[in-house]
């Protein structure tokens, strides 16, 4: 299950976490985001206890998108120890996202 991240809880939950994060930057109107969404949710269940998975609605939380220079969605950020360790822009198959997460565990 992906955690809904907002400007109010982002720093506390993500930047101070001892576990890696997979964060999906998306919007309701974004077609490719709807393709990636179920994959992100699935990864949240599969990596429970090892990694954290979250979603940021860029329309509701533009400050986070600006902070990380998100210009296109979907964008998936992989954050470890408060730093962006990897990034994926656009809809991709699940194995691509898993391949970026695994080295961070």
N, C-alpha and C positions, 0 to 999 in steps of 0.2 A: 504494500500500500504506500503510495507516494504521499509525502507530507506537503501540505499547502504552505509555501513560504511567502512571507509578506515583508514589506519594508520594516514592519514593527518587530518581527521575530528573526530575520535573516542573520544578522550578526551574531546573536546569541546562539542560535542553533547550528549555523554552518561554520562561521569563522572560528569558533572556539571548540569545535568538535575534534575528538581524537580518532574518529572514523572517517574514511573517505566518503564524499558525497557525489551523487550523480544528480544533476539539476537540469530539468527540462524547462527551458524558456519557451513559452507558447502563448497563443491567444485563441479565443473561441472561434474567430472567423477564419483561422488558418487551416486550410485543407490538409497539408502535409503534417501539421501538428496532430491532427486526429489519427493519422496513421502511426505516428511515433508514440502517442499517449498510452495505448495498451501495452506496448513493449516496455515502457518505463514502469508502468504499474506491475507488470510481471517480474521485472528485475527487482522491484521493491520487495516482493514476496520471496524471491529466490535468494536474495542476499541479506535477508533479515538477520541482524546480529553481527554481520560482517561489514556492511556498508549501509549508508542512509540514502534514500532516494526522495527527491523533492521536486515540486513544480512551482514555477513562478509565472503568473499571468502578467505579461508585459504591459497590458492595458491598465491593469489595476495597480501595478508596482513599477512604474517607469524608472524610478530612481535606481533600482537594482540593475535594470537593463543598461542604463547609462553608465553605472559604475564599472560594469564588465564589458562595455563596448559592444553590446548585442545589437547588431544591425539587421540581421535576418533571423527568421524563426521558421522551423524549430532550430534552436541551438541547444546542445547538451554540453554543460560544463562538468568537468571532473575535478573536484576540489579536494585537496589533501593538505592538512596542517595549515589551513587558511589561505592556501595558494592554488591558483588554477594549474593543475597538473596536465590536463589535456582538454581538448575541445572538439566537438563535432557539429558542423553546420549542415542542416538539411536532413531529410528523412533517409535513414539507412537501415539495413537489416540488423536484427538483434545481435548477431555474432560480432558485428563491428563495435557496438557499444560494450559488449562483454569483453572484447579484446582490449579495449581501452581501460576498463575497470580492473580487470584481473591483476595487472602489474602493481596496482596501488594498494592491494590488500595485504 
